[in-house]
Amino acid sequence: MRMEELKLKTARLEQLKTFYSNVLELGITAQTERYFSVQVGDTLLTFEQAEPDEGEPFYHFAVNIPENQLAEAKQWLARKWNLSLSGGEDEADFPGWNANAIYFEDPAGNIGEFIARHNLGNASDKPFGSHSLLEISEIGIVREDVAGCVRELNEKGFPHWREGNEGFRPLGDEHGLFIAVKQGRTWFFSDKQAEQHPVTVKVRGAGTLEL
């Protein structure tokens, strides 16, 4: 599954524009007073201004990086921004997924993740930089009824992937995963509880979904 475009809401448009252009060094491809877009590898990421009644939206999403460059990614980001910690550790190990990751929280409270998936043949010998952000490979889809969300996504052609439980289900593949989670579940490497906010995603071969 390849996410070609991802649109998220934010109440902090200007702060995010500064973060994604200056800290993550991603070029802005389009902008108005109501939105801006940056290219994250193969995925176009757009943040749209939230309406007052939409509160302070935040999301969890992950970005694939070369599978051999987690240490370089950590050094690159830590020079410019705080890494998120869990139990004093700044790196996550997912043996069941054959992956390692680091986390950060952007100025709007979005929980970002750089993940090195060792099953993917995407190793690089180039110095790590913004060009090393290959694609958005996860977006959290928050629901009170996770099982219903999973059925809906299955019916749209997105299969289960790896382990899960009644409050956490990954669907898709290592290039693109919907992470269906129960509302109120605490996000990994964060103390924030999952909230449902609008997600628009264009998936290659499957069209645009409003989730």
N, C-alpha and C positions, 0 to 999 in steps of 0.2 A: 504494500500500500504506500503510495507516494502522496504526501500532502503538498499540492502545488501552491495553494493559498490558504492562509489562516487569518481570520479576522476576529479580534477580541475587543472588548470595551474597556475604557479606563476613565477615571475621574481626574487623572493627572497627566494630561496629554503633553504639556510642555516639558515636564520633568522626564517623562519617558523618551521624548524626542532627544533630549540632551544625553540621556544615558545610552540609548542604542546607537546614536551617532558618534558620541565622544568617547564613551567607555568601551563599548563593544566594537567601535570603529566600523559600523555598518553604514554604507551610503544610503541616504534617503532618496528613494526613487520617485516619490510623489507626496505632496502635502497640501492641505488647506487648513483653515481654522478649525475644522472638525475632525481631521484624521491625518495620519502620516503612515507611510509604508517604507519598510527596509527589506532588502533581499538577504535572507539567511540561507546561503547556499542555494539549493534548488527550491526553496520555499519562500514565497512572498508573505511577509508578516505585516499586518495592518492593525494599528490601534485606532479605534474610533471613540470620539468623545461620548461619554455616558450621559444620559439625561439625569436631572437632579433626583428623580424618584428611583434611579437604579443604584444609588448608594455608591460604594467604593469597590467596584468589581476587581477581583484578582483571580488568577488561574495558576495551574501548574503545567509547564510544558518542558520538553527535553529536546536537546539538539545533538545530533550525531556528530562526533569528531573522529579523526583518524584513530584506529584502534590501538595504535602504539604511542599516542601522544597525550595521555592523561596528565603525566607529570609536567609536561611543557604547558599544557592548558592551565593547570593549577598555578604555575609560576606567572604566566601571562596575565591571568585574571587577578591574582592576589596582589600584583603590583599596583592595580588600579581600583580594586573594589574588595570589600570584605567577603570572604567565603563563609557559607553557612556551616555551622557545626552541629554535631549530634554526639552527645556523650564525650565531648572534647575532640572528636575526630572530624577531619575535614574531607574525608573521602569515603565513599560507600562501595562495598564489595557485594556483588550479586552473583554468587557462584551458580545458582540455578539458571541465570540468564547469560552466564559467561561474559560479564560486563563489569565495569567500574565507572564511578561517576563522581562529580563534584557538583555542589549546589550554591546558588546565590539568590538573594532577594532584591528585585529591582525597586525603584522609588515608589511604585504603585503597589508593592506587596506581592507581585507575581513571583512565583517560586520557579526559578529557572534551573536547568540542569544541563551540564555537558556530560555526555555519556559515550564511553568507548566500548563498543560492542565487538568483542574479539572474534565472533563468528563471521563478521563482514571483512571482506578482503580489501580494506581501504587504508592500509598503512601508508604513511607518507614520510619522506625524508626532508621535506621542506620545513623551515622554521615555522613554529606555530604563530598564527595570526588570525584576523577575522576571516580570511579566506579558508581557514580550517574548519569553520562552522559549515557543515556539509548539507544539512537539511533538518527541519523540525521533524522529530521522529516520535513524539508523544504529545498528546493533549488530554488533560483530565476532563472527563465528562461527569459532572456531579448530579446525582439523582437520589431522591428518597427511596425509590424502588429500583435498585440496581438490576435485579433479575429482569424487570420489564425493559430497562434500557438495553440490556444485553440481547434480549429477544428482538428488540427493534433493530439493533445493529446487525444481528445475525441475518434477519430478513432482508437487509440491504446488501448482504453479501460479504460481511466482515466476520471472519471466523475467530474462535477463541485462540489465544496464544499463551502457552506456558501455564504456570500454576495460577490459582486465584482462589477466592472465597466469596461468601455472600456479600461482602462489603468492598471487594476489590477484584476487578476482572479486566485483564488486558485483551484487546481484540485487534487483529491485523497481523503485522509482521515487523521485523526489525528495522525496516525503513520507515514504518509508520504505524503507530499504535494509538487506539482510543483506550484510555485508562478509565474505565467506568468505576466510580467510587461512590460510596454512600455519603449523603450529606451529613456534615458534622464530623466525619472521620478526620483525624489529625494527619496532615500531610507529612511525609517523610522528610527529615532534616528541617523541620519547621515546627512551631507551636501553633500554627494557624489551622483552623478547622475548615474543611472543604465547604464551599458555598456554590450554589448553582447560579451561573451567569451565562448569558447568550454566547454561543460559539458558532461561527460560520466557517466551514472548511470545504475547500474544493479538492477532491481526491481524483487523481488521474484515473480515467476510465469509469468513474462512478458519478461524476458531476458534483454539484454543490449541495451540501447538507447544512440545514439549520438545526443546531442541537442545543 
